[in-house]
Amino acid sequence: MAGKNAISVAQFAEHFRLAWSGVRGIVPHGRKSMVGDVVQLPRRIGLAVSGGADSMALAYLCRQLELTPIGGPISVTAFVVDHRARPESGDEAKSVSSWLSDMGIETKILDLNWSSFSNILDKSTQDNVQISMPSAFETHARRLRYQALGTACRNKGIEALLMGHHRDDSIETTIWRLATGGRRAGLGGIQSIARIPECHGLFGVSESGSSVRLAQPSATSQPPIEKAAVPSAQSSQKGYSLAPTKVAIATGGILLCRPLISFSKNRLLETCHQNNIPYVSDPTNFDPTLTPRNAIRSMISSKSLPRALQGPRILSLIRSSRDLLQVSSSLSDQLLASRCHIHDLNLRTGTMTVQFRDIPTWMDPLLAQTSSERARQIQALTLRRITELVSPFPGNHFSLRSFEPFVSRIFGSGNKNDPPGDMVLKQFTLGGVMFTPVQTKTSSGGSAKSPTCSTWLFSRQPFMKNRSPVTSIEIPIPTPDEVVSNSRPRYSQWTLWDDRYWIRLSIAPLRKGQAESKSATCEKSISFTIRPLQESDFQTMRDEPVKKGRKNNPPAVLLTHLRKFLSAQAPGPTRYTLPVLLQEDFNAADLSETQKVGKLLTLPVLDFDLSGLRRKENKNNETEIIAGGRTWTLKWEWMYKMIDADALRLMGRPVEAEAASVQ
């Protein structure tokens, strides 16, 4: 029987639903969390359990929820992380695991692999540890811990990882952010639902695992703001347009959920005491000399903070910050719908043409009642959302402050004395994206010099010297027995290239029963490289000798075709931000020094076969390679990164809602 201040199962279920309802604001597409007006809890739940009172109370409440019909049919799996940083950590993990097993909870211990951080681990276990070392150790431990938890959830088909953070944790976080210069939405405390930034790039864990499709523009979509024909990459070069296939966009992934974030620490302790739940207490958590967070926690417990920083005032600040963020998001949505329109969106090349209506802030009914600083914040938020659609960085990588100086270039001046159209139409770079002003054309072919609109081309910022993303992918060569017994292709892991494209490869024998060549090598695997297209690649292709019996045009003619195709799809420097796939072949004696970097195979996101210098109108996206004395069929699959579907919809390019799981 729960005590007076202990958390009941019904209370827990209510707060769990409230926390999980935030999924609608963080998942852009593909996740169904509502049936009518009722929030549906996730069916497969993972728990991160350290053994402390917070996580043990969470485990108990989840187990009770699993045993009752209140939350619907759910299954709970607990994960105990053994950091392996101390000799006794293994025994401690086993003790916590046994407690969970006694509750009837399926439990798995996750051992962290410190092989890449062995020097940090060695230093952190010495007696004369410096004060900076725990911080470094904890940073790496946090990353490894979340990656292990995220991967374990993915492997078990779990969509929600529950954490035991509570209200006191949120207060501590807000005080810490205040002390370090936090402002605005950054003072909203710990979010009840979030993604796992430490797992960025792990397929199926971070913003991936399923896919949706970008819908084709329709006649009923939002009309252009200005009746002017903006040049489109899809139609600027006749004969060089891409097939109208729907580009796949990644969605899915694991979400962190904190259903106890509204409860105080005392109520979690009471839940443990009243239900005889064992837990461990780490005295170092209250040592103010170890970490700044510990110092804050110590001052809170001793009530030595000034009144303005005590619990009730901080909770009021958290509520105000969250309300401010909600209002800002709503105004940003309205700004996207009323003043921004996508004329052309090419996710294959990561480019987008957007037209903006220029209305001075004092005339805009959305922003007229706000201060100029507040209006600039909302415009900065809107500009960041648009930029992130093609940016090579994770969401919210850049602060809103970095966008504020540029909003007048896009949305116009907020000065009442400045006339509409008083904008600086010069190329600039922001958030990893190049902004290029576009001169619109009227239907009669003349220039459209409207003072009330501006049109911009968004494209990935060109790579800095020696900073190009290069990714290696290795696929084991099937043995002869595997070739005979299994015709299924062998896939690599999904790789996130340049934070924009998920790519994976597979190989399969070109023909069943194919005999090995006399020149067969002892290669065990095939190595591939994905890097940006380079100007030198054109010379490499030009110098490629014409194969005997080849019926295609000479390389010079085919290169002309390739250049025209790229001019239509990826004009200017944009082409040199696109991935090219190479087959590494360092051991072949007949290759020149230039060719030893690898054999050019394909521009995977454009379906252009570089090994034969031709477009392949082939849904399978495949080409032929030779490795290990055999000829193989190389196939590739790709999808664009997860993007803000609401922003696309508001600007006239909706995303189809049905998600498909990716194996």
N, C-alpha and C positions, 0 to 999 in steps of 0.2 A: 504494500500500500504506500503510495507516494505521500511524503510529508507535505506540510503546509506550503513550503517554498520550493519543493521539488517540482520539476517539470513533468507534467502528465503527458501521456501518449497523444491525447487529443490536442493539447497545446502545441506539442512538437509538430504534429501533422499540419496544423494550421500555419505555423511559421515556415515549415518546409514548403508548403504550397505558395506562400507569399514570396519566399526567396526564389523559388523556381519560376514564378511568373515573370521574373526579369529576363527569362530566356527570349521573350518576344522582342526585347530591346537590344539584345546582343547577337542573336542569330539572324543573319540577313535573309536566309531562305532555307527551305528543305527540312525544317524541324516543326513537327506538329505537337503543340503542348496544350491545346485547348479542345474540349468537347463542350460545345455550347458556351456557358459562362464559367465552367469548372476547369481549373488548372489540373492537368493530368501529370502526376508525379512520374519520374522516370521509372521504368520497370526493373532495370538492372543497375544496382547502386554499388559503388566502391567507397570504402572508408579508409582514410589515412589515419592510422592509430599509432600514437607514440607511446602510450601507456600513461600519460598524464590524465588528470581529472577531466579536462575538457574533452579529449578524444574518447575516453572510456565512457563518459556520460553519453556522448553521441552514439557510440556503439550500442549501449544498452537501449537507448530510445529507438534506434533503427531496428534492433532485434524485436522489440515490442511491436513496432509498426509492421514488421514482417509477419508477426503472429496474429495480427488483427486485420479485419477487413477495412479499417479506416482509410488506409492509403491505397487500397486496391492490391492486386497481386504483384508483389515485388520480391526480389531476391537480393541479398546483401552479401558482399564479400569484403573482408577486412584485409588490409595490407599493412604489415609491420616492416619498417625499413631498418635493416641492420647497417649502420654507417661504417662498421668495421674500423673505427678510429681508435678504439680502446680494446684491450684484451677481453674485458668483461662484457662488451656490447652484444656478443652473440648469445650469451646466457640471458641477458636482459630481454632480448628480442624473443627468445623462447618462452620466457616467463609471461610476457604480455600475450604471446600467441596462445598459451595454455589458458589464460583468463578468458580470452575471446572464444576459444573452443568450448570452455565450460558454459558459456552463454548460449552455445548452439550456433555460433557464427562461423561460416567457412572462412578460413584464414590462410594467408600465404606470407611467408617471410621473404623480403626482397633484399638481397645482398648488393651493396654498392661496389662498383668496380673503380678503384682509385688508381689504376695503372698509369693513367695519363697525368695524375697529380701526386705522384709518389713523393716528390720533394716537399710539397706542402704538408702532406700527411706526416712525414718524418719530423718536420720542424714543429708541427702543432702538438706532437706528443712529448716533446722535450720539457724538462722541468723549468728551464729558463725561457719560457715563451714570452715574446714581446707583446705589448698591448695590441699591436696591429695585426698580429697573426690570427687571433680568433676570428676577426672580421673576414680575412682572406679565406680561412678555412670554412667559415659558415657560408660564404658566397658560393664556393665550389660545391660544398655539401648540399646546399639548397638546389643548385642546378641538377646535380646527379640524382638527388632524391625525387624531384618532380619528374625528371625524365624516366626514372624507373617506375614511378607510380603511373604516369601517363601510358607508358608502353604496356604495363600489366593490365590496365583498364582496356586498352585497345584489343589486346589478345583475348580478353574474356568477353568482348562485346559490350562493355560497360560504357554508358554515355555520360554519367555524372559521378564525379569524385567529390565526396563530402569531406569538409574540413571542420574542425572543432572551434574555429575562431568565434569569439563572443563579443559582447558590447564593450567590455573593458579593453580588449585588444584594439577595437576601433577607436576608442578614446585615446589610447597611447599613440596609435598611428597618426592621428590628427594633430596631437601636440607635437610630435616629432616633425611632421611636415610644416607646421607653423614655425618651429624653431629653425628649419632649414630653408625658409623663404617660400613655402607653398602658398598658392593663391587660388581663388575661385573654386572650380570643380575639384581641384586637388585636395580640398579640405572636406571632402565628402565621406571621409572614413573608409573603412574596408567595404568593398562591394559584396553584396550577397551572392552575386554570380559573376563569373569572369572566365576568361580563357587562361591558358598556362603559357606565359611568355617564355619560360625556360625550355619549353618543348617545341619552339619554333623550328620548322623544317622537318619534323617527324610526321610522316604521312599517317593519317588515321588518328593522330593525336592532336595536332595543331591545324585547325581550320581546313580539314580535308577528310577523305574517306568515302565521300559520296560526291555526286556531281549534279548540276542543273544545267539548263541550256539557255543561252541568250536568245530571246525571242526576236524574230525578224520584225522590222518596222512595218506598221500597218497604216492604212489610210485613216483609221480612226484614232491614231495616236495623237499626242499633243501637237498642235500646229506650230510651225516656226514662229518665233517672236517677230521676225522681220521677213517680209516676202522677198528674199534674195537667195539665189542659188549659190550655196557654198560649195567649193570644189570638194569632191569626194574621192578618196583613194580607190573606192570600188568601181568608179566609172570614168576616171580621168584618162585612162589609156584603154581604148577598145582592143579587145583581143587578149588582154593581160589581166582580166579580173579573175578573182577566185570563185570557185563554185560556192553557191549560197548555202553551205552547210552551217548548222548551228554549232557554235563553239561551246565546248563543255567548260563549266566554271566550277571550281572546287567548292565544296561545302562539307559540313559535318565536323567531326573532331570531338574531343573530350572537354567538358565544362566543369569548372570548379563551382561548387555550391556550398554556401555557409548557412545552414538553416538555424544555427544558434546565435546568429549575429545580433539578435534583439534581446538576448538574455544576458543577465549579469553573471560574473564569475561565481558569485555566492550561490546563485540558483543551480549552477552546474555542480558545485561542491555538495550542495544539499541533496541533489539527485543521486549522487554517488553514495552519500552517507545513509540516506533513507532506504536505499535498495541494496546495501552491502556490496557495492561495486568496488573492487580493489583498484588502486592506481598508485603511481609513483610520483614523488614530489622532488623536483630538482632544485636544491637550494641555490645553485648558481644563477637561477633566473632572477633572484632578488639581490644579487651582488652589484651594487651601483658602480663599482670600479671596473666592471668587465665591458659593458656596452652602453651606448647612449640610451637604448631602449630600457635597459635595466635601471638606469638612473631615473628615468621618467617613471617607471613602475614603482620604484622605491619612494619617490616623492608623492605619488598618488596615494600609496598605501599609508604613508605617514601624514597625509593631509597637509603637506608643507608647501603646496603650490598656491599661488594667489587665487583669489576667488574667480577671476576671469578665466582661469585655466582649469577650474575644477569641473567635475563630471557634468552637472546640469548645463553649464554654459557651453561646454564642448559639444554636448549632444544637440543643443540648439543650433550651434554653428554647423554641425553636420547636416541637420535637417534643412537649414537655409541653403547650404551649398548644393544639396541634392535638388532642391526645388529650383534653384537657379539653373542647374544643368538641364533639368527637364524642360523649363521654359525656353532655354537657349536652343535645345534640340528641336522643339516645336517651331520656333521662329526660323530656324535654319531650314526645316522642311518646307515652310511656306516660301522662303526665299528661293529655294531650288525650283519650286513649282512655278513661281510667278516671274522669275527673272533669268532663268537659265534653261537652255534647250540644247540637247545633243543633236548636231546635224549629222555627224559621222562618228561611228565607234568601230574600230578595228582591233579587236583583242588579239588577233594573230600577231600584229606588229606593236601592240601596246600604244596605239595612238588614238586621239579623240579630238574632234572639233566641236567646240561649245560656243554658243552665242549668248551674250549677256546683255540684258537691258539695263541701260544707265538711267537710274532715277536717283536724284540727290536724296540723301537721308531725310531731309526736312520735308520732302514731298512724298516719301514712301509711307503708305498707311501702316506698314508693318513695323517700321522703325522710328516713325516721327515722334512717338511718345517716349523714346529712350534717349539717354545721353549719348553724345558723340562717341565716348569711350565704349559704352555698352554696345552701340550699333557696330562699332569696329570689331568688337569681340565676336559678335554673331556672324558678321561677314567673314571674319578669319576662320571661324569654325566651318562655315559653308565652303570656303575656298579649300580648306584642308580636306574636307570630305571628297570634293571633286578631284583634287590632286592625288589622293590615295588610290583612285581607280586605276591609275597607270604608274604610280610611284614604285620604285624598286626597294621599298622599305616597309617594315611591318606597320600596322595601323598605330596612330598616335606616337610615331617615332619622333616627330618634330613637335615642339610646343606651339601653342596658339600664338604666343608672342612673336615667334619668327614669321608668322603669316601676316600679322597686323600691318607692317609697313607697306605691304603690297596690295592691300584691298582696294585702295583708291585707283590703282591701275586697271583693276578688273571691274569693280562695281561703280566707279566714278567717285568724284569728290563729294564729301559730306558738307562742304562749305556752302552756305546759303548764297554767297555772292558769286560762286562759280556756276556758269551755265551748264546744262546737260551736255555730255559729250566731251567735257574737258578732261580727257584721259591721256596718260602717257603710253602710247602704243609702241613700245620698244621691247625687243626680246630680252627675257631674263630667265634665271633659273631659281627654282624654289622647291624645297622638299624632294630633291632628286629628279625633278621634272623640268623640262625646258618649255617655256611659254613663248610661242611665236605668234605675233599678230597676223591675222589672215585678212586679205583684201577680198571682200565679198563681191559677187557679180550679180547684176540684175538679169532678168529673163531676156533682155535685149542684148546682153553681152557687155554693157557698160559697167563702170564701177559704182557701187552703192555707197555713197558718202553720207550715211545716216548719222546724225549727231547723237542719236539716242541708243545706239547699239554698238557693241564691239564683238568681234569674233576671234577666238584664239585656238591655236593648235597646241594640244598637250602631247608631249612625247618624252620618252625616257631621256634623261640627261646623258650626253655622251660620256663614255668611260674616261676616267683620268688615266694618265700614263702609268703603266705598271699596276693598275688597279682593276683590271678586267677580271670578271668571275670565270674561273676555270674549274670544271667538275669532271672527275674521272669515274667511270662506271666499268665494272668488270663482271663478265658473265662466264661461268664455267662451261667448257665445251662438253657436250654430252658424250659419254663413252659409246662405242659401237653397240653394246648391249642395250643401253638406254635408248639409242636411236631406233633399234628394232622393236623394243617393248613399249615405248611411249612416244607417241607422235605429238604430244602437247608441247607448245613452245615453252622455253625456259625464260622467265621474266626476271629482270633486275628489280631492285627496290625502287619505289618512286623517289625521284630526286627533285628538290626545289632549286631551280636555277635562277639566279639573279632576283630571287624573291618575287618572280612573276610567273614562271612556267613550271608546272609539275611535269616531269618527263620520265618515262621508263622504256626499256628496250627488251626485246626478246629475240631469240634465235631458234630456228628449227631447220632440219635438213631440207634442202631444196627439193630433193626427190627421195622417196623411200627406197631403201635397198642400195643407195649410192655407195659405190666402193671408194676406199681411200685412194688418194693420188699417190703415185710413186714418190713424189716429193713431200710426203706427209711429214710434219714436224712433231716434236714432242710437246707442243703447246698444250697447256692444261686449261687455259681460259683465253677469252678475247677481251682486250682492253679498248675502251672507247673514251673519247674526250668530248665534252661539250664546252665550247668557248664562243666568244662573239665572232661574227664574220669580220674579216680584215681585208683591206685593200690588196694586200699581197696574195690573198687567195685567188684573185682574178688572174694574176700572172701565173700562179701555180697551175690553174686549170688551162690557161692558154698554152703552157709548155707541155701539157700532157700529150704523149704520143698517141696518134690515131691507131687504134687496134686493127689488126689485120681482119679484113672482111667486114669492117664496121660500115653500116649503111647510113649512119647519121651524118649530118652536115659537119664540116670541119669545125674545130674548137672556136675559131674566131667568130663564125656565124652564130654558133650556139651561145657564146658569151654575149653577143649583141642582144639575143633573145632574153638572156638572164638579166642584163642591165635594164632593158625596157620593162621587164616584169617587176624588178625592184623599184624602178622609177614610179610605177603605178601603185605598188603596194607599200613601199617604205622609202619615200623620197628623201634626198639629202642624207644627212648623217644618221637618220633613223635606222638604215639598213645595217649599220655597224654596231647596233645595240641588240641585234637578233642572234639567237643561238645557231651555231653550225655544229654538226656532228661529224667527228672524225674517228677513223679506226686506227689505233696506234699500231705501228709496224716498224719497230726500231731495229729488228734483226735482219731485214731483207737486204741482201748485199747490192741489189741492183737499183736501190733508191738513192736519189741525190740527197744532199744535205738538207735542202728545202723540204723535200718530200718526207724525210725521216720524222718530221713532227707528226705525221699521220696522213692517212688518205681521206680526202674530203668525201663525205657520203651524202649528206642531205641538209637542207634547211628544214628542220622538222616541223616548225609551226606554219610553214608555207607550203608543205607537201611538194617541195622541189628537190628532185633527185640530182645531186651534183656529180655523182659518179658517172652518170650518163648525160649530164647537162640537159635535162629535159624535165618538164612538168609531168607528173604522174597523176592522172585523174583516177586515183585508186583509193577506195575507202579504207583499204587495209594498211596504207602508209608503209610500204615495204620496199626494199631493195636487196640486191644480192651482194654477198661478201665472200671472200675466201679465207679460211683459217683452218689450221690443222690438217691441211691436205684435202679439205672438203669445201664444197660450195654450200653456203647457208643462206636462208632467207632471214634478213634482219627486218624486224617490225618495230615500230615505235608508236607510243601513245602519249598524248599530252593533254593537259587542261590548264586553263588560266587560274590564277590564284583566287582565293575567296575575296569578293568585293562587296561593297555596300549596295545591295539590291534595291533598297529604298531610295537611295540617291539616283540610281538609274531610272527607276520607275517615275520619280518626280520630274526628271528631266526628259521624259518621253521615250525611254527604252526599257520596258519591263523585262523581267526574267521569268521564265516558266517555273512554276512552283514545285513541280514534281521532282523529287530527288531520286537518283539511282545509285545504289551501292556499287563501289568499285572494288573488285577483287584484287 
